[in-house]
Amino acid sequence: MPTNENSYQRRILQEAQHWTNVAERMIADGFIPDLRRWAKLKQVTAMWHDPEIEKIMRGKFKEFIIRKASEVGGRALDLGCGMGWLSLELARNGMAVDAIDISEGRIQIAKDYLAIAPKTEKFGSINYIVADLNEIILEKSVYESVVAWDTMHHIPKIDRLMDEVEKALKPGGNLIALDHVGISKPGQLLAGLFCFLLPTDTSYSKKLKLIVESMMKKRPAGNQSMSPDRSPFEDVTQREMIECIKKRLSIQELRTTLSFSAGLVPRIRLRDPLKYALIRVLKFLDDIFIQMKILQGEYAFIWARKEMDHISEKS
């Protein structure tokens, strides 16, 4: 949490620039901000750089968010919309979407793509907004759905944001999100073990060094957060976001996913058919470890609802 306003303002500007830089690199590498035209990037260093890997690892959660919000219809708010892929799908299902992101660069990419994106007959609308989710003030009882994809762990003022989300949801409205809540120590060690055993982009001598560093708590082996190119607010909020949501909304579904495999699978170096088969096996093992409560996932899927008789008195 920032200790003073000057420090916070400096870091939030760095956060915005970080995500603009990431977006520009992804676009240059072949990214298309459209689930229906998603293409594999030239350099795959994260799950979302390869649509097949992303589908295996997190595809069902994307499908649920889009389906559930679209079933309700009406007006939606997309928190941390990035380059707009989720907002676009909701609008294609007839929703009126307000989409907020801190990065002016990402919002511009989203606007530019919206102008040329294939649309549907019942296409709704998207209002892209550059704003700080830590400071936003939302209207009262205007949204049927609030959605967030891998966003809230970057929000230091998570309590304040959830106050605004609760206020902005209509009674009966849904908050649906998938977010990073932090990898466990056992998950780090298992990721490091698989990283050492499997053919990846790292030499075996360096793998051993990473495992040692992970055990000394210097950094997580096998996890995507190993990259030095981190945002200033990376993982500033983790599992406490769940408690913030629980205090305000009624949880309909809560589960964790990807206990060790999230940062590991994009680093596997095999021919694609064999690589994807191996990734499915790793995802299956990951699911089993979570179901047996041996490990806890580093991502949380949250579906919560504002009770019909619970209308926030916060202005």
N, C-alpha and C positions, 0 to 999 in steps of 0.2 A: 504494500500500500504506500503510495507516495506520501512523504512527510510534509511537503509544502507545495503551494500552488505553482511556483516557478519550476520546481523539479517535475511536477506532473505535466505541465504544459510542454516542457521540453521533450519528455518521454512520449507523450501522445503524438507529437509531431513526428518523432522518430518512428513510432508505430505505423502511422499513416504512410510514411515514405517507404518503410520496409515492405508493406503489402503492395504498394505501387510497383516497387522494384521486382517483387516476386511475380506479379501479374505480367509485367512486361517481358520478363524472361520466359514465362510459360507461353505467352502468345508467340514470341519469337521462335519457340521450340515446337510450335504446331498445335497448341491448345485451342480448342473451340469451346466457348462457354455455353454448350447446348448438349444436354443428355442424349439427344437424338442424333447428334453428329460428333460426339466425343471421339477423339482420335488419340492414339498412343503417341506420347512425346518421343522425341529423339533420344533424350536422356531420361531414364526412369529411375528416380531416386525416392519416390513416395508412392503409396498405393494409388492415389488419384492421378498419377501420371500415365497409368495404363488402364483403360476402361474395363478390360477383362479382369484384372486383379481387383479393381474397385468393386466390380459386380460380385465377385466371389466373397470379398471381405465385408462389404458394407451395403451391398445392393438392396437387400431386403428392407433395410431401414429407410433408404431413400424412397422405395416404393410405398412403404407404409405412410410416411409423412405426406407424400403427394396425394395418395389415395384418401387418407383420413381428412385432410384439409379440404380436398376437392368435394368429398361427400357432403360436407357441411356447407361449402360454398360461401358466398358473401365476400367479406373484406378480410384480408390477411396482412400481417406484418412479418417481414423477413428480416431477422436480426443478423447483422454481419453478412450481408447478401453477397459479398465478393463480386465476382464478374457476372452474377445474375442468373446462373443456371436454374436454381430452385424457383426463383420468382417467375422465370419464363414458363416453367412447367405448370405452376399454379395458374398463371394467366391463361395458358392454353386450355385450362379446364374451367375457364369462365370467371375466375376470381379477380377482384380489384386488389392489387398488391401495392403496399408501401414497402419499399426495400431500402434499408439503411446500411451504410458502410462508412468507416472512417477514412478510407482511401479514395481520394478524388480520382486517382488514376484508374482504380478498379471500377468505379462508378461510370467513368467515361467509356471504358471498354464495354460495360454492360449496355449503356445507351447506344453506342455505335452498333453493337450486335443486334439489339432490339430493332433497329431501323431496317435490318436486312433479314431478320430471323423468319423462317417459315412459321406461319401462324395457322390457327384453326378458325372455323366459322364462328365459334362461340368465344373467340378470344376476348378476355377481359381487358385489364389495363395494368400498367406498372408505372409507379411514381418512384423514380430513383432519387435518393436523398443522401447527401454527404453530411454526416453528423457523428458525434461522439456518443456511443451508447451509455457511457458513464454519466452523461449530462443531459440526455434527452428528456423532454417533458411531453408526454403523450396525452391525447384526448381520452376522456372517460367513456368506457363502454362502447367502443366503436368497432372492435375486431372480433370476428368469429374464431379466428385462428391466429396464433403467433407461432412462428417456426424459427428454428435456429439450427444451423449445421456447423459444428466444430467452431463455435464462436465464443461461448460464454467463459471459457477458461482464459480468455484474454481481457476480462472485465474486472478490474480491481474493486470497483464499486458495485459488486453484484447484488448486494442488498437493495441499493437504490434502484437498480435496473429492474429487479423483481417487483418492487413496489409499483413501478410504472407499468410493468406488464400486467400485473393483477388489476390495476386501475383501468387499463385500456381494453382488457378482455370484456366482452359481453357476458352476462350470466349464462353458464353452460358452455362458454367458449373454451377452446383447447390451446394448450401450450405443448408443442411436440418438438423434441430436440434430440440430436445425437451430439455428445460433447466429450472432450478429453478430460478425464479426471485423474490421470496419473497412473503410471505403471508401478506395480508392486515390486518389492525386492525379489521374491521368488520368480516373478515374471521376467525381470531383468536377467536373472541368472540362467533361466531356461532359454531365453532369447540368445544369450551369449553362447550357451552350449550348442544350440542348433546352428548358430552362425559359424561356430568353429568346425562343426561336423559337415556342413553342407557347402557346396561350391558357391561362393559369393564373390563380390567385387573387392574383397579384402584378402591380402596375403595371410597365410597361417601364422606368421610371426607377429603381424600386427593384430590379428585376432586374439592371440594369447595376451598381448599387452592390453587390449581393450577389456578383456575379462578381468584381468588383475585390477585395472583402474575402476571397473564397475564394483568389484568386491570392496574396494577402498572408498566407495561412494563418490568417486570423482565424476563419473558420468555413466549413463545407462548403456551397457553393451547391447547391440542388436536393436536399439530403439531409434526411431526417426529423429528424436530430439538430440541425437549425437551431432547433428550439423551445427557448425559454429554460426551459421546464418540464422539466428533466432530473433524473433521479435522482442522488443523491450518488455512486453507484458506476457511473454510465453508462460503458460501454466501459472499465472499469478493467482488464479482461482481454480481449485480442483474439486474435491468431493463436497466441500462446503456449499457449492452451488445447489446440490440436491437438497440439503437442509433448508436453504433459502426458499426453494420451490415448495417443499413440504409445508412450510409455515403459512403459505398463502393459498395454495391450490390443493385439490384432491387428486392424489396420485392414482392413475388408472393402470399404468404399467411402468415398471422400473426394472431394468436389468443391465448387467454389464456385458461387454463383449471384447474380444481380442486381448487376451491376457498376456501373450508373449509375441504374437506373430505380426503385429502391425508394422513395425519398423524392419522386420526381418525379410518378409516376402519380396519387397521390391529389389532387394539386393541379391537375390538368387540369380545365378548365371547358368541357365540351361536353354536349350532350344524351346521355343514357345509351347508346343503341345505338351512336352514333358514338364516344363516349368509350371504350367497351369495345373497339371495333374498333381504335382507335388504340393502346390499351394492349397489345393482343395483338401489334400490329406492333412496338411498342417492346420488348416482352418477347422477341420473335423476334430482333430486332437485338441485344439484350443477350446472348442465348444464343450467337449467332454470334460476337460479340466474345470471349466467354469460350472457346468451342471453338477459335477461331483463336489463342488465347493473346495477343490484343491487350490485353485487360483481365482483371483478376482480380475475382471477385465479392466483395461486401462481406458476404455470408452464406456460411457453410460448412455443408454437410450431411455428417454423420459417422455411419458405421455401423461399430462396432468390436465385437470379440468377445473374451471371456476364454478363453484356450486351455484345452483340457480338462486338460492336464498342468501348467498354470501356476496353482497355487493360492497366493495371496499368504500369506506368513507374518506379515504385519502384523496386529496385534491391533486 
